[in-house]
Amino acid sequence: MRYALLYFSHYFAYGVYGPYLTLYLGRDLGFSQMEIGWIQAAVGLTALAGPFLWGPLAERTGRRRAMLATAFIVSAALYPMYLWTGSLATAMVPTVLMGALFMPIIPLFDDVTMRHVRETNADYGHIRLWGSLAFIVGSLSIGWMMDRVPLIQFPAFVVAEMIAVLIILQFPSRDLDYRAEKVRDLHFWRALSGSFILFLVAAFVGRVSTVGHYAFYSLFLEEIGASDSMKGIAWSLGVVAEIAMMLVAGRIVRKTGAYQLFLWGLLGSGVRFALYAAWPTIPGALVGQLFHSLSFGAMHIGAIMLIMELAPAGRTGTGQMAYAALCIGLGNTFGNPLAGLAADMWGYTGMYLASSVLAFVSAAIFAPLIFRRKAAVKRVQNER
């Protein structure tokens, strides 16, 4: 239950951070889409330090509890700094620091949770869905309260992260503070397989296709006439669909495998963004959110499980950080400015159409891995 509570508290904070920071930057501070894109890109750029710092540090020292608690505390102190920003340059200060300290929390805790899943035969999706529930509660409640209490998102974020600190301190040391297995090749990058590299490339392109949605969906809703309360409902509808996927993902993986689940996520993203482009209305924006079950739920769970299979032996923590940094971090770095530029040039319809094309490209990149996997399974069966 501690794992579920920690996901809940941290993702409540993420439900405040994700939907409403860009809205604050655009509506309250008057930043352009391109400027918001650069701010979001800075988060991804600083998150690139993950595989080089956070992963090896966790695996060599084993001090995961202290690392997570520190990240929660510092993030809680940093987020309110946006209240004192008035230009792109000053907004970059908390942005860079948040990228370095807030963004690595999720892959670090995902690795801890997957260790718990392997040891207890628990279902990762059933644990992770508590984070999704928290995102709903955070985005809905803050969206409702912002209509009445301006800037409530900042103290709400601080409170949620401090609760996460209290929860992490309740974990027994043996559950979190462990070192990586001793492995023959300690050089993570030299130990990567071709399959893992191809997976990272596909995941990177897939992430680039999605970041425009996460950065500008609230502003897209604003343009088509949605209220702040409706924005919270729209974001939450996507997470409801995500939760539904997490409830059944374990059974899907046992039946079809993580490879197929990840591919469905990429294809679902392509369909979702094409729908936003073709139907730019509040009903269309809400229907598109149902595809979040695939473009996040299936993609995320598939990716986390693929990392456990494809990462070098004993280096799954660094594997999670590599995925977070190179796919999510670098994907944000490239994707956000491109999405901001596309939104400025072609409007949100053009931006979503470009996102759809990229999602289908990422699926095409990943598809050979499925054929390679099926061929390997067939060879093993023939040898028996």
C-alpha positions in Angstrom: 0.0 0.0 0.0 3.0 2.3 0.6 3.9 2.1 -3.1 0.3 3.1 -4.1 0.2 6.0 -1.6 3.5 7.4 -2.9 2.3 7.3 -6.5 -0.8 9.0 -5.4 0.9 11.9 -3.6 3.5 12.5 -6.3 1.1 12.3 -9.2 -1.3 14.6 -7.4 1.5 17.1 -7.6 2.1 16.2 -11.3 -1.6 16.7 -11.9 -1.1 20.3 -10.8 2.2 20.8 -12.6 1.3 19.2 -16.0 -2.0 20.8 -17.1 -1.6 24.2 -15.3 2.0 25.4 -15.6 1.7 26.0 -19.4 -1.7 27.7 -18.8 -0.1 30.0 -16.2 2.8 30.8 -18.5 0.5 31.5 -21.5 -2.5 33.2 -19.9 -1.1 34.9 -16.8 2.4 35.7 -18.0 1.6 36.2 -21.7 4.3 33.9 -23.1 3.9 32.8 -26.7 3.5 29.2 -27.8 7.1 29.3 -29.0 8.4 30.6 -25.6 6.4 27.9 -23.8 7.9 25.4 -26.1 11.4 26.5 -25.2 10.6 26.4 -21.5 9.3 22.8 -21.8 12.3 21.9 -23.9 14.6 23.1 -21.1 13.0 20.6 -18.7 13.8 17.8 -21.1 17.4 19.0 -21.7 18.3 19.1 -18.0 16.6 15.7 -17.5 19.3 14.2 -19.9 21.6 14.2 -16.9 19.5 11.2 -15.5 21.5 8.3 -17.0 24.8 9.9 -16.2 24.0 10.9 -12.6 20.8 9.6 -11.0 20.9 6.0 -12.3 24.5 5.1 -11.5 24.3 7.0 -8.2 21.3 4.9 -7.2 22.8 1.6 -8.3 26.2 2.2 -6.7 25.2 3.8 -3.4 21.8 2.2 -2.9 20.5 5.3 -1.2 17.2 5.6 -3.1 15.1 6.7 -0.1 17.4 9.7 0.6 17.6 10.6 -3.1 13.8 10.5 -3.5 13.1 12.5 -0.3 15.6 15.1 -1.4 14.0 15.4 -4.8 10.6 15.8 -3.3 11.7 18.6 -0.9 13.7 20.6 -3.5 10.9 20.3 -6.1 8.4 21.7 -3.5 10.8 24.6 -3.0 11.4 25.3 -6.7 7.8 25.2 -8.1 6.6 28.4 -6.4 9.6 30.3 -8.0 7.5 30.6 -11.1 5.4 33.2 -9.2 8.5 35.6 -9.4 9.2 35.1 -13.1 8.3 37.7 -15.7 10.5 36.9 -18.6 11.7 33.9 -20.5 15.2 34.2 -18.9 13.9 34.2 -15.4 11.4 31.4 -16.1 14.4 29.2 -17.2 15.8 29.2 -13.6 13.1 27.1 -11.9 12.6 25.2 -15.2 16.2 23.9 -15.4 16.3 23.0 -11.8 12.9 21.2 -11.9 14.1 19.2 -14.9 17.1 18.0 -13.0 15.3 17.2 -9.7 11.6 16.7 -10.4 11.6 14.7 -13.6 14.0 11.9 -12.5 11.6 11.0 -9.6 9.3 8.9 -11.7 11.9 6.6 -13.4 13.7 6.1 -10.1 10.5 5.1 -8.3 9.4 3.0 -11.3 12.6 0.9 -11.0 12.0 0.5 -7.2 8.4 -0.6 -7.9 9.4 -3.1 -10.6 11.8 -4.7 -8.1 8.9 -5.1 -5.7 6.7 -6.5 -8.5 9.3 -9.1 -9.4 9.8 -10.2 -5.8 6.1 -10.3 -4.8 4.5 -11.1 -8.2 2.4 -8.0 -7.9 0.7 -6.2 -10.8 2.6 -3.0 -11.8 -0.5 -1.6 -13.5 -2.6 -2.0 -10.4 0.0 -0.1 -8.3 0.6 2.6 -11.0 -3.1 3.3 -11.4 -3.0 5.1 -8.0 -0.9 7.7 -9.7 -3.4 8.1 -12.4 -6.2 8.4 -9.9 -4.2 11.2 -8.2 -3.7 13.0 -11.5 -7.5 13.0 -11.9 -8.1 14.3 -8.4 -5.3 16.9 -8.8 -6.3 18.2 -12.2 -10.1 18.3 -11.4 -9.8 19.8 -8.0 -7.3 22.5 -9.0 -9.2 23.3 -12.2 -12.3 23.8 -10.1 -10.5 25.8 -7.4 -8.6 28.1 -9.9 -12.0 29.5 -11.0 -12.3 30.7 -7.4 -8.8 30.9 -5.9 -6.2 32.2 -8.4 -2.8 30.6 -8.2 -4.0 27.8 -5.9 -1.9 25.4 -7.9 1.4 26.5 -6.3 0.6 25.8 -2.6 -1.2 22.6 -3.6 1.9 21.3 -5.4 4.1 22.0 -2.3 1.7 20.2 0.1 1.5 17.1 -2.2 5.3 16.8 -2.4 5.8 17.2 1.3 3.2 14.5 1.9 5.3 12.3 -0.5 8.3 13.0 1.8 6.5 11.7 4.8 5.4 8.6 2.9 8.9 7.8 1.6 10.2 7.9 5.2 7.8 5.2 6.2 9.4 2.6 3.8 11.7 0.1 5.4 15.3 0.7 4.4 15.5 -2.8 2.8 12.7 -2.0 0.3 14.5 1.0 -1.2 18.2 1.1 -0.2 19.8 -1.7 -2.3 22.7 -1.7 -4.7 22.6 -3.0 -8.2 23.7 -6.6 -8.9 27.4 -6.9 -9.6 27.7 -7.3 -13.3 30.6 -8.0 -15.6 30.4 -4.9 -17.8 29.8 -1.8 -15.7 29.8 0.4 -18.8 26.0 0.7 -19.4 26.3 2.3 -22.9 28.7 -0.3 -24.2 26.4 -3.1 -22.9 23.3 -2.1 -24.9 21.8 -4.5 -27.3 20.7 -3.5 -30.8 17.1 -4.2 -29.8 17.3 -1.8 -26.8 18.8 0.9 -29.0 16.0 0.5 -31.6 13.4 0.6 -28.8 14.9 3.8 -27.5 14.8 5.4 -31.0 11.2 4.4 -31.5 10.3 5.6 -28.1 12.1 8.9 -28.7 10.1 9.6 -31.9 6.9 8.5 -30.2 7.6 11.0 -27.4 8.3 13.8 -29.8 4.9 13.1 -31.3 3.1 13.5 -28.0 4.8 16.5 -26.3 2.8 19.1 -28.3 -0.4 17.6 -26.9 0.9 17.7 -23.3 2.3 21.2 -23.6 -0.6 22.9 -25.5 -3.7 20.9 -24.8 -4.9 23.3 -22.1 -4.4 26.2 -24.5 -6.1 24.3 -27.3 -9.1 23.8 -25.0 -9.0 27.6 -24.2 -9.1 28.4 -28.0 -12.1 26.2 -28.6 -14.0 27.8 -25.6 -13.5 25.4 -22.7 -13.7 26.8 -19.1 -11.1 26.0 -16.5 -13.4 23.4 -15.0 -13.9 21.8 -18.4 -10.1 21.7 -18.8 -9.9 19.7 -15.6 -12.6 17.4 -16.8 -10.9 16.9 -20.2 -7.5 16.1 -18.6 -9.2 13.7 -16.1 -11.2 11.9 -18.8 -7.9 10.9 -20.4 -6.6 9.6 -17.1 -9.8 7.6 -16.6 -9.1 5.8 -19.9 -5.5 5.4 -18.8 -6.6 3.7 -15.5 -8.9 1.3 -17.5 -5.8 0.2 -19.5 -3.7 -0.2 -16.3 -6.4 -2.5 -14.9 -6.1 -4.9 -17.8 -2.5 -4.4 -19.0 -1.2 -7.2 -17.0 -3.5 -9.7 -18.6 -2.8 -8.2 -22.1 1.0 -8.6 -21.6 0.6 -12.2 -20.4 -1.4 -12.9 -23.6 0.3 -10.8 -26.3 3.5 -9.5 -24.7 4.9 -6.1 -23.9 6.1 -5.6 -27.5 2.6 -5.7 -28.8 1.3 -3.4 -26.1 3.9 -0.8 -26.8 3.1 -0.9 -30.5 -0.6 -0.4 -29.8 0.4 2.7 -27.8 2.2 4.2 -30.7 -0.6 3.5 -33.2 -3.2 4.8 -30.8 -1.3 8.1 -30.6 -1.4 8.5 -34.3 -5.2 8.0 -34.3 -5.7 10.3 -31.4 -3.9 13.3 -32.7 -5.5 12.9 -36.2 -8.9 13.0 -34.4 -8.0 16.3 -32.7 -6.9 17.8 -36.0 -10.1 16.6 -37.8 -12.6 17.5 -35.0 -11.4 20.7 -33.2 -14.4 21.1 -30.9 -15.0 20.3 -27.2 -16.8 17.0 -28.0 -13.9 16.0 -30.3 -11.3 17.1 -27.7 -13.1 14.8 -25.1 -13.4 11.8 -27.4 -9.7 12.1 -28.3 -8.9 11.8 -24.6 -10.2 8.2 -24.6 -7.2 7.2 -26.7 -5.0 8.2 -23.7 -5.5 4.5 -22.7 -3.2 3.7 -25.6 -1.0 6.7 -26.2 0.0 6.8 -22.5 -1.4 3.7 -20.7 -0.3 1.0 -23.2 2.9 2.9 -24.3 4.1 3.5 -20.7 3.4 0.1 -19.3 4.8 -1.6 -22.4 8.0 0.5 -22.2 8.6 -0.1 -18.5 8.3 -3.9 -19.0 10.4 -3.8 -22.2 13.2 -2.0 -20.2 13.2 -4.9 -17.7 13.7 -7.3 -20.6 16.1 -5.4 -22.9 18.3 -3.4 -20.5 21.7 -4.9 -19.6 21.7 -7.4 -16.7 21.7 -5.7 -13.4 21.3 -2.2 -14.9 17.6 -1.8 -15.0 17.7 1.4 -12.9 20.0 3.0 -15.4 17.8 1.6 -18.1 14.8 3.4 -16.7 16.8 6.6 -16.5 18.0 6.2 -20.0 14.5 5.8 -21.2 13.3 8.8 -19.2 16.2 11.0 -20.3 16.7 10.1 -23.9 13.1 9.4 -24.8 11.1 11.7 -22.5 13.8 14.3 -21.8 15.4 14.5 -25.2 11.9 14.0 -26.8 10.7 17.1 -24.8 13.8 19.0 -25.8 13.2 18.5 -29.5 9.4 18.1 -29.5 8.3 21.2 -27.5 10.0 23.9 -29.7 8.9 22.0 -32.8 5.3 21.8 -31.5 5.4 25.5 -30.5 6.7 26.5 -33.9 4.0 24.3 -35.6 1.3 25.9 -33.4 2.5 29.4 -34.3 2.7 28.6 -38.0 -0.3 26.3 -38.6 -2.4 26.5 -35.5 -3.3 23.6 -33.3 -4.9 21.7 -36.1 -1.6 21.6 -38.0 0.3 20.8 -34.9 -1.8 17.8 -34.1 -1.7 16.6 -37.7 2.1 16.7 -37.6 2.0 14.8 -34.3 -0.1 12.1 -35.8 2.4 11.6 -38.7 5.3 11.3 -36.2 3.4 8.7 -34.1 2.9 6.4 -37.1 6.6 6.9 -38.1 7.6 5.7 -34.6 5.3 2.6 -35.0 7.1 1.8 -38.2 10.5 2.1 -36.5 9.4 -0.3 -33.7 7.6 -2.9 -35.8 10.8 -4.8 -36.8 11.4 -5.6 -33.2 8.1 -7.5 -33.0 9.1 -9.6 -36.0 12.6 -10.2 -34.5 11.0 -11.2 -31.2 8.6 -13.7 -32.9 11.5 -15.2 -34.9 13.5 -15.7 -31.7 10.6 -17.3 -29.9 10.0 -19.6 -32.9 13.7 -20.6 -33.0 13.6 -21.5 -29.3 10.5 -23.6 -29.8 12.1 -25.4 -32.7 15.2 -26.2 -30.6 13.1 -27.9 -27.9 
